[in-house]
């Protein structure tokens, strides 16, 4: 409520003589992105991202994630409306740190992650926040498309489904937004950073695959698994340092990620956002790149039981047919 009460109309901020020119420019981009989200992507046309709030802090919320020391399966917390989710968020960092300490004492791998943005799923009109407004335009577009996608489709209790769907929408949407006339320079800037992001994600993905193999190896004792785990995480750090020194010529944008809490909890979060993206993009192709049909198909899959939903996602990844009632365009 404090954030909402401090939000000001974007046009009002732009028109104010005291507004920093860089902030004014970024808010102009937001207006363009928001209009595109409705017209081209069919995302909700409501009051979200039409106001701006200065939070006077680095992050909007702090999320706590936790996992066993020998598994990438994240601990879940359950709430009204949202169902069970694989993190617990706080507006107060000290409260988040208290939970981190408690979970660590219980023997779990824990990570504390600052989050610049979030969605209230349409229950309120989410404002643009000072915590992300300074992002490059392409990253602003990604973030806004992602958060609006949560307002379009949300399945209670399935974090991977929700985040992977929103990630698919953000990636599809930003590619279209940057393909518009006059955005060649922005596209070039975006593609350079996105290539680094993909290389980073590949490092994390391979580490997660290797760690799952270690944890599922019945021939290893628990102590041996932990030794293998520590060695694999050290190799991940080394892989990052080599990538940074060679292909990235010293660019250090992911140092904060690798600087603390590099454990099962932090690595597990990556899967929430990326594991099912390919499935949703395959469904988008089946729907003829038509967003309304795509969203309806996603909602039908979201209405399934957990096991049936997982089978549908696996079928999409494997390019197998879905049951007739789930195929895009079917009632």
C-alpha positions as CSV (number, residue, x, y, z in Angstrom):
1,X,0.0,0.0,0.0
2,X,2.9,2.3,0.7
3,X,4.3,1.7,-2.8
4,X,0.9,2.3,-4.4
5,X,0.3,5.5,-2.4
6,X,3.6,7.0,-3.6
7,X,3.1,6.1,-7.3
8,X,2.6,9.1,-9.6
9,X,1.3,9.2,-13.2
10,X,4.1,8.7,-15.7
11,X,3.1,11.7,-17.8
12,X,3.1,13.8,-14.6
13,X,6.7,12.7,-13.9
14,X,7.8,13.3,-17.5
15,X,6.3,16.8,-17.6
16,X,7.8,17.9,-14.2
17,X,10.7,20.3,-14.7
18,X,12.7,18.7,-11.9
19,X,12.7,15.3,-13.5
20,X,16.1,13.9,-14.3
21,X,16.5,13.7,-18.1
22,X,17.6,10.1,-18.0
23,X,14.6,9.2,-16.0
24,X,12.4,11.1,-18.4
25,X,13.9,9.2,-21.3
26,X,13.3,5.8,-19.6
27,X,9.7,6.6,-18.8
28,X,9.1,7.5,-22.5
29,X,10.4,4.1,-23.4
30,X,8.0,2.5,-20.8
31,X,5.1,4.3,-22.4
32,X,6.1,2.8,-25.8
33,X,6.6,-0.6,-24.3
34,X,3.3,-0.6,-22.5
35,X,1.4,0.4,-25.6
36,X,3.1,-2.3,-27.6
37,X,2.3,-4.9,-24.9
38,X,-1.4,-4.4,-25.5
39,X,-1.4,-3.8,-29.3
40,X,1.0,-6.5,-30.4
41,X,1.2,-9.0,-27.6
42,X,-2.4,-8.9,-26.4
43,X,-1.4,-8.4,-22.7
44,X,-3.8,-6.9,-20.2
45,X,-4.8,-3.2,-20.9
46,X,-5.1,-2.0,-17.4
47,X,-3.5,0.5,-15.0
48,X,-0.3,-1.5,-14.5
49,X,3.0,0.2,-15.4
50,X,1.3,3.6,-16.1
51,X,2.6,5.1,-12.8
52,X,6.1,5.5,-11.3
53,X,7.1,5.0,-7.7
54,X,10.6,5.8,-6.2
55,X,11.3,3.3,-3.5
56,X,14.6,4.8,-2.4
57,X,16.2,1.4,-2.1
58,X,17.9,-1.1,-4.4
59,X,15.3,-3.8,-4.5
60,X,11.6,-4.0,-4.3
61,X,11.6,-7.2,-2.3
62,X,14.0,-9.8,-1.0
63,X,13.2,-13.4,-1.8
64,X,14.5,-16.3,0.4
65,X,15.0,-19.7,-1.4
66,X,16.0,-22.9,0.2
67,X,16.8,-26.5,-0.8
68,X,18.3,-29.6,0.9
69,X,22.1,-29.9,0.7
70,X,21.7,-32.9,-1.6
71,X,18.9,-31.8,-3.9
72,X,17.9,-29.0,-6.3
73,X,14.2,-29.4,-5.2
74,X,13.3,-26.0,-3.7
75,X,11.3,-25.7,-0.5
76,X,7.8,-24.3,-1.0
77,X,5.7,-21.9,1.0
78,X,1.9,-21.8,0.6
79,X,-0.4,-18.7,0.6
80,X,-3.9,-17.7,-0.3
81,X,-4.5,-16.9,-4.0
82,X,-0.9,-17.7,-5.1
83,X,-0.9,-21.3,-3.8
84,X,2.5,-22.8,-3.1
85,X,5.6,-21.0,-4.4
86,X,9.2,-21.9,-4.3
87,X,10.3,-18.8,-2.4
88,X,9.2,-16.5,0.4
89,X,9.4,-12.7,-0.2
90,X,9.8,-9.8,2.2
91,X,9.6,-6.0,1.9
92,X,11.9,-5.9,5.0
93,X,15.4,-7.2,4.3
94,X,16.0,-7.8,8.0
95,X,13.0,-10.1,8.2
96,X,14.3,-12.0,5.2
97,X,17.8,-12.3,6.8
98,X,16.2,-13.7,9.9
99,X,14.5,-16.5,7.9
100,X,17.8,-17.2,6.1
101,X,19.6,-17.7,9.4
102,X,16.9,-20.0,10.7
103,X,16.9,-22.1,7.5
104,X,20.7,-22.4,7.5
105,X,20.6,-23.5,11.2
106,X,18.3,-26.3,10.1
107,X,20.9,-27.6,7.6
108,X,19.5,-26.3,4.3
109,X,21.2,-24.6,1.4
110,X,19.8,-21.0,1.4
111,X,20.1,-18.0,-0.8
112,X,18.9,-14.4,-0.3
113,X,18.0,-12.7,-3.6
114,X,17.1,-9.1,-4.2
115,X,14.3,-8.7,-6.6
116,X,13.7,-5.5,-8.6
117,X,10.2,-6.2,-9.7
118,X,7.2,-8.4,-9.1
119,X,3.6,-8.8,-10.1
120,X,0.5,-8.7,-7.9
121,X,-1.2,-10.8,-10.6
122,X,-3.6,-7.9,-11.5
123,X,-5.0,-7.5,-8.0
124,X,-3.5,-4.0,-8.0
125,X,-2.1,-1.8,-10.7
126,X,1.6,-2.4,-10.4
127,X,3.7,0.8,-10.9
128,X,7.0,1.1,-12.7
129,X,9.7,1.1,-9.9
130,X,12.9,3.0,-9.4
131,X,14.5,-0.4,-8.7
132,X,14.5,-1.2,-12.5
133,X,13.7,2.0,-14.4
134,X,17.5,2.5,-15.1
135,X,17.7,-0.7,-17.1
136,X,18.5,-0.5,-20.8
137,X,15.4,-0.3,-23.0
138,X,15.5,-3.9,-24.1
139,X,15.7,-5.1,-20.5
140,X,12.8,-2.8,-19.5
141,X,10.7,-4.4,-22.2
142,X,11.6,-7.9,-21.0
143,X,10.7,-7.1,-17.5
144,X,7.4,-5.4,-18.2
145,X,6.3,-8.1,-20.7
146,X,7.2,-10.8,-18.1
147,X,5.3,-9.2,-15.2
148,X,2.2,-8.6,-17.4
149,X,2.3,-12.2,-18.6
150,X,1.7,-13.2,-15.0
151,X,-1.5,-11.2,-15.1
152,X,-2.6,-13.0,-18.2
153,X,-2.0,-16.6,-17.0
154,X,-1.2,-17.8,-13.5
155,X,-1.5,-21.4,-12.2
156,X,-1.8,-21.6,-8.4
157,X,1.0,-23.8,-7.0
158,X,3.2,-24.3,-10.1
159,X,6.1,-21.8,-10.0
160,X,8.0,-23.4,-12.9
161,X,5.0,-23.3,-15.2
162,X,4.2,-19.6,-14.4
163,X,7.8,-18.3,-14.6
164,X,8.7,-20.3,-17.7
165,X,5.5,-19.0,-19.5
166,X,6.3,-15.4,-18.5
167,X,9.9,-15.9,-19.7
168,X,8.7,-17.2,-23.0
169,X,6.4,-14.2,-23.4
170,X,9.1,-11.7,-22.5
171,X,11.6,-13.3,-25.0
172,X,9.1,-13.4,-27.8
173,X,7.8,-9.9,-27.0
174,X,11.2,-8.2,-26.8
175,X,12.3,-9.7,-30.1
176,X,9.2,-8.2,-31.8
177,X,9.5,-4.9,-30.0
178,X,13.2,-4.5,-31.1
179,X,12.4,-5.4,-34.7
180,X,10.4,-2.3,-35.1
181,X,11.8,0.5,-37.3
182,X,14.1,2.9,-35.6
183,X,15.3,0.4,-32.9
184,X,18.4,-1.0,-34.6
185,X,20.8,0.6,-32.1
186,X,18.7,-0.7,-29.2
187,X,18.5,-4.2,-30.7
188,X,22.3,-4.3,-31.1
189,X,22.8,-3.3,-27.5
190,X,20.3,-5.9,-26.4
191,X,21.7,-8.7,-28.4
192,X,25.2,-8.1,-27.0
193,X,23.9,-8.5,-23.4
194,X,21.5,-11.3,-24.3
195,X,24.4,-13.4,-25.7
196,X,26.2,-13.0,-22.4
197,X,23.0,-14.0,-20.5
198,X,22.6,-17.1,-22.7
199,X,26.2,-18.1,-22.1
200,X,25.6,-17.6,-18.3
201,X,22.4,-19.7,-18.4
202,X,24.3,-22.5,-20.3
203,X,26.9,-22.6,-17.5
204,X,24.2,-22.9,-14.9
205,X,22.1,-25.4,-16.8
206,X,25.1,-27.8,-17.2
207,X,26.0,-27.5,-13.6
208,X,22.4,-28.3,-12.6
209,X,22.5,-31.4,-14.9
210,X,25.7,-32.6,-13.3
211,X,24.5,-32.0,-9.8
212,X,21.3,-33.9,-10.4
213,X,23.4,-36.8,-11.7
214,X,25.5,-36.7,-8.5
215,X,22.5,-36.5,-6.2
216,X,20.8,-39.4,-8.0
217,X,23.9,-41.7,-8.0
218,X,22.9,-44.6,-5.7
219,X,26.5,-45.8,-5.5
220,X,27.7,-42.6,-3.8
221,X,27.5,-42.2,0.0
222,X,26.0,-38.9,1.3
223,X,29.4,-37.6,2.3
224,X,30.8,-38.5,-1.2
225,X,27.9,-36.6,-2.8
226,X,28.7,-33.5,-0.9
227,X,32.4,-33.7,-1.9
228,X,31.4,-34.1,-5.5
229,X,28.9,-31.2,-5.1
230,X,31.6,-28.9,-3.7
231,X,34.0,-29.8,-6.6
232,X,31.3,-29.2,-9.2
233,X,30.4,-25.8,-7.8
234,X,34.1,-24.8,-7.7
235,X,34.4,-25.9,-11.4
236,X,31.3,-23.7,-12.1
237,X,33.1,-20.7,-10.6
238,X,36.2,-21.4,-12.6
239,X,34.2,-21.8,-15.8
240,X,32.7,-18.4,-15.2
241,X,36.0,-16.7,-14.5
242,X,37.4,-18.1,-17.8
243,X,34.3,-17.0,-19.7
244,X,34.6,-13.5,-18.2
245,X,38.3,-13.3,-19.0
246,X,38.1,-14.5,-22.6
247,X,34.8,-14.1,-24.5
248,X,33.6,-11.2,-22.3
249,X,36.9,-9.3,-22.1
250,X,36.6,-8.7,-18.4
251,X,32.9,-7.9,-18.3
252,X,31.8,-8.8,-14.8
253,X,28.0,-8.4,-14.8
254,X,27.4,-11.7,-13.0
255,X,30.0,-11.3,-10.2
256,X,27.2,-10.6,-7.7
257,X,25.5,-13.9,-8.6
258,X,28.7,-15.9,-8.1
259,X,29.9,-13.8,-5.1
260,X,27.7,-15.5,-2.4
261,X,25.2,-18.3,-1.8
262,X,26.2,-20.4,-4.8
263,X,24.4,-23.5,-3.7
264,X,21.5,-25.7,-4.5
265,X,19.0,-23.0,-3.6
266,X,20.4,-20.4,-6.0
267,X,21.0,-22.9,-8.8
268,X,17.5,-24.3,-8.3
269,X,15.9,-21.0,-8.9
270,X,17.3,-20.9,-12.5
271,X,15.1,-23.9,-13.4
272,X,12.0,-22.1,-12.4
273,X,12.5,-19.5,-15.0
274,X,14.0,-21.5,-17.8
275,X,13.1,-25.2,-17.7
276,X,9.8,-25.1,-19.7
277,X,10.5,-22.1,-22.0
278,X,11.1,-24.3,-25.0
279,X,7.7,-26.0,-24.5
280,X,5.8,-22.6,-24.5
281,X,7.7,-21.4,-27.5
282,X,6.8,-24.6,-29.3
283,X,3.1,-24.1,-28.4
284,X,3.3,-20.5,-29.7
285,X,4.5,-21.9,-33.0
286,X,1.6,-24.4,-33.0
287,X,-0.8,-21.4,-32.4
288,X,0.5,-19.7,-35.6
289,X,2.2,-16.9,-33.6
290,X,-1.2,-15.6,-32.6
291,X,-1.1,-14.5,-29.0
292,X,-4.8,-14.8,-28.1
293,X,-4.9,-18.4,-29.3
294,X,-1.6,-19.0,-27.5
295,X,-2.8,-17.7,-24.2
296,X,-6.0,-19.7,-24.4
297,X,-4.0,-22.9,-25.1
298,X,-1.7,-22.1,-22.1
299,X,-4.8,-21.7,-19.9
300,X,-6.2,-25.0,-20.9
301,X,-2.9,-26.8,-20.0
302,X,-2.8,-24.8,-16.8
303,X,-6.3,-26.2,-15.8
304,X,-5.0,-29.7,-15.9
305,X,-3.9,-31.7,-12.9
306,X,-0.2,-31.5,-12.0
307,X,0.7,-34.8,-13.6
308,X,-1.4,-34.1,-16.8
309,X,0.2,-30.7,-17.1
310,X,3.7,-32.1,-16.9
311,X,2.8,-34.7,-19.6
312,X,1.6,-31.9,-21.9
313,X,4.7,-29.9,-21.3
314,X,6.9,-32.9,-22.1
315,X,4.9,-33.5,-25.3
316,X,5.5,-30.0,-26.4
317,X,9.3,-30.2,-25.8
318,X,9.4,-33.5,-27.7
319,X,7.2,-32.1,-30.5
320,X,4.6,-34.8,-29.9
321,X,0.8,-34.2,-30.4
322,X,-1.3,-33.1,-27.5
323,X,-4.7,-34.6,-26.7
324,X,-7.3,-33.1,-29.1
325,X,-8.9,-30.8,-26.6
326,X,-5.5,-29.2,-25.8
327,X,-4.3,-28.6,-29.3
328,X,-4.1,-24.9,-30.2
329,X,-7.3,-23.6,-31.7
330,X,-9.5,-26.4,-30.3
331,X,-12.4,-25.6,-27.9
